[in-house]
């Protein structure tokens, strides 16, 4: 184990303390709780979660069209006119 100092926002600290007390009955387990929370995304088969981006183009596309757009490149695919 490595000992380090981190700075948490007050609201995050509060939530972590409350969860540590609820789960383990003490704030002495705060490090344990934080380690568990940091390990979860790293140990999942998918790896860390990625943010999804949504782009609205004004119409729906069939799966075949989406595949074609991916092949042609995003810049070219967005030049269509309704």
C-alpha positions in Angstrom: 0.0 0.0 0.0 1.0 3.6 -0.7 0.0 6.5 1.5 -0.9 9.7 -0.3 -2.9 12.8 0.2 -5.9 13.7 -2.0 -8.1 16.8 -1.9 -11.9 16.0 -2.2 -14.8 18.4 -2.7 -16.7 18.7 0.5 -19.9 17.1 -0.9 -17.9 14.1 -2.2 -16.2 13.7 1.2 -19.5 13.8 2.9 -21.0 11.1 0.7 -18.0 8.9 1.1 -18.1 9.2 4.9 -21.8 8.5 5.0 -21.3 5.4 2.8 -18.3 4.2 4.9 -20.3 4.4 8.1 -23.3 2.7 6.5 -21.3 -0.1 5.1 -18.6 -0.7 7.7 -19.8 1.3 10.8 -16.8 3.6 10.9 -14.9 6.3 9.0 -11.7 4.3 9.7 -12.6 2.3 6.6 -12.7 5.4 4.3 -9.5 4.3 2.5 -11.0 0.8 2.0 -14.1 2.3 0.5 -12.2 4.6 -1.8 -10.0 1.7 -3.0 -13.0 -0.4 -3.7 -14.6 2.4 -5.7 -11.5 3.0 -7.7 -11.0 -0.7 -8.5 -14.5 -1.3 -9.8 -14.1 0.4 -13.2 -10.5 -0.9 -13.6 -11.5 -4.5 -13.0 -14.6 -4.6 -15.2 -14.1 -6.5 -18.5 -14.9 -3.3 -20.5 -12.3 -1.2 -18.6 -13.1 2.3 -17.6 -16.4 3.7 -18.7 -16.4 6.0 -21.6 -18.6 9.0 -22.2 -21.2 8.6 -25.0 -21.6 11.4 -27.4 -24.8 12.1 -29.2 -25.0 14.0 -32.4 -28.5 14.8 -33.8 -28.5 14.9 -37.6 -32.2 15.5 -38.1 -33.2 12.1 -39.3 -32.9 8.4 -38.5 -30.4 6.1 -40.1 -30.5 2.4 -40.9 -27.7 0.3 -39.6 -26.3 -0.2 -43.2 -26.2 3.6 -43.6 -24.3 4.0 -40.4 -21.8 1.5 -41.4 -21.4 3.2 -44.8 -20.9 6.6 -43.1 -18.3 5.1 -40.8 -16.4 3.8 -43.8 -16.6 7.1 -45.7 -15.6 9.2 -42.8 -17.6 11.4 -40.5 -16.9 14.6 -42.3 -18.2 13.2 -45.6 -21.2 11.6 -44.0 -22.5 14.8 -42.5 -22.7 16.6 -45.8 -26.1 15.2 -46.8 -29.2 17.4 -47.3 -32.7 16.2 -46.4 
